[in-house]
């Protein structure tokens, strides 16, 4: 799903429940503002929790050794922060098509 598809879906969802009150252009602005808010919070090293959906976090990666695929020589990759997303139990259950009570708190090894 692209951002344009997301805007289309949200616009259709709103017009079903509240009538044609919002244009696609306005809906695109809302989606852009939401995504910008997430980016800004992550840039400031803050976590974003959306109940029933998941949490966006910043995780620190350690320094590690990698290999240049062309030459095979070892290269040190420095430590850096990376954004991660942890889905909520409800979202994991929805994707797995199971009841929330069937999910364990332990993340899977996959």
N, C-alpha and C positions, 0 to 999 in steps of 0.2 A: 504494500500500500504506500503510495507516495503522499506527499503533503497535500497536493491538489485533490487526491482521492479522499484524504481525511477531511479537508474543508467541505467537499461535496457531501460526505456522509454526515458531518455535523450539521450542515445546513438543512439537509433532508430530515434529520432527527428533530431539529428545532421546529421546522415547519409542520411536522406531524403533531407535535404536542402543543405548540403555542400559536400555530398559524404562520402565515408568511410575514413574520415580523422583522426578519433579518436578511440582508442580502448576502450573496456569496462574498462580496468584497469586504463587508463588515465582519463576516465570519472568518475570513482569511486573516484579518487584522487581529482578531481574538486569538486564533491559533498561533500566529506569529508572536503575539505578546506573551502567551503562555510559554512557548518555547524559549523566548528571550529571557523570561524570568528564571527558567530552569538554568539556562546557560550562565546568567549573571550570578546566581546563587552558587553554582559549582565553581565559577571563577574565583569567588570569595571563600572557597573551601567550606561551604555550608552544605548540609544534607537537606534534601527535599523529601518529605514523606507525604504521599497521596494515599489516604486510607482506602483500602479495598483494591488498590492498584499496585503500589510498590514504593520503594525508596531509591532515590538517586543519591549516590555517595561518592566521595573522593577517597581512593585507596592509594597508599604509597607503595610503589613497586621498588624492590631492592635492586641494587647494582648486580648485574649478571654478565656472564660471558656468553657471547653468541659467535657465530661464524659468518664470514663474508661468503655468500653462496657462490660467487664467481671464482674467488681465489682459495677459499677454504681456510684463510687465516683467522685466528681468533680476534674478536673485537669486543671491547668492554662497552656495555650499554649502561649508562649512568642511571641512578635512581631518579624516579620522577613520579608525580601524582598522575593517576589515571581515573577517569570517571567510570563508575560501575552502576548497574541497576540490579536491585534485588526485588523480585516480584513478591507480592503478598501471598498469603495462603489462599485467599479467595481466587486470585488470578491463576495461581498454579493449579488449583482444583478445576477451574473453568477450562483451562487448556488441556488438562489431563482427562477431562470429562468424568470426574469422580466427585464424591462428596468431600467437603472440607475436613470432616472428621477422619477421613481415611489417610490424610497426609500427615507425615511425621514432621517434627521440627527440624530434623537433621537434613541438611542439603544432600542431594544425591551425588554420587561419585562421578556421574556422567558429565 
